[in-house]
Amino acid sequence: MRWIASIFTVFFMFPGATTASAHESRPLYVEIIERAPNVFAVAWKIPPSALAVTSPVIVMPEGCTASAPSAGTQLVKRQLFKCKSDLSDETIRVDFPRYNPSISTLFRLQRLSGEKHTAIRNPKDPAWRVPDSEATVSVAKEYLALGVEHILFGYDHLLFVACLVLIAGIWRRILITVTGFTIAHSLTLALAALDLVAVPVPPVEAAIALSIVFLATEIARERRDTLTWRYPVAVAGSFGLLHGFGFASVLSEIGLPQTEIPAALFFFNVGVEVGQIVFVTLLVGLAAAFAASGMIQRNGGSGQEGVIPLRFARPAAYIAGPLAAYWMMDRIAGFVA
């Protein structure tokens, strides 16, 4: 947003400047501030060169009534409007009585909650559709869907969960292990998303791939007396702290809402958990189908057989380990080179 800041600087520091060009470099600035519920103070600042041609008018959506005629100076106009809604999904338009002298329009809306929106429109389209307000319900739906989508398309996280399922074995241990993983990554996700802890993303992504290599090695060795096999929730929780920083890098790209941060974090995590449950269910169901068809045979009578046959675990580890090792080396090369 540095370019928008530059526009503000030029616009307010040099109000008396004029331009000989036919194309005004400064935009028409429209500021809309919600003073009370559905009551909006509108101010618009007009570039001096535009006054030689026309004086633009702000057209509010239907359902908005001006409390008085516009006031102010030639360059700065002000007007108060009472509206039937909070302007969500409504259109605010700029009208030029004669024609638009090739100037853009910079809109800025500040809601009563503190939520802010900024948009710049080009001369050919001087109308702005206001984004929906950040209501808890809409934020919950959006970030729940984002959490589910991220885990289902996050192949490294899915591969890690698959290895945890193979090690945990039975339903009770799987539930405890996956939940431990979720709690751990939720903690670091929140710390990173709130900028309380900062960790460089590339090394974290490489370490996530290394965590898969570690679990694949444990599965391939088939030693049931190690800490990983005896207490998979401890390993899931430890590596979950690491994976949380990976999830946070996704949220940093998406961004958090200005007024509903707790709801966004909570429902993103719920979405991740839902995605994990769906994946684990599909994984176990697929293994059960293979076992029922005779494609994968269970070990006989050991009493230690998990929901996924042991005969499936070692071949799966031989696939997961090299793949994760490749991801790790590729990610290391990305930030070392």
Summary of the structure (lengths in Angstrom):
residues: 337
radius of gyration: 28.5
end to end distance: 29.6
largest distance: 92.4
contacts: 1037
relative contact order: 0.11
helix: 53%
strand: 15%
